[in-house]
């Protein structure tokens, strides 16, 4: 979504949209970090 906003193919949205985007990004980062932390 952020990349699409940067190129103008998505509207910038509102507070609800950005709360969802930031929560999604945070959860993705945490899951990726945990997967790397416990990888063999």
FENSULBEL-V445202 format. One record per residue. N is the residue number from 1. SS is DSSP state (H for helix, E for strand, C for the rest). Layout:
{{N SS} {N SS}}
//
This chain:
{{1 C} {2 H} {3 H} {4 H} {5 H} {6 H} {7 H} {8 C} {9 C} {10 C} {11 C} {12 C} {13 C} {14 C} {15 H} {16 H} {17 H} {18 H} {19 H} {20 H} {21 H} {22 H} {23 H} {24 H} {25 H} {26 H} {27 H} {28 H} {29 H} {30 H} {31 H} {32 H} {33 H} {34 H} {35 H} {36 H} {37 H} {38 C} {39 C} {40 C}}
//
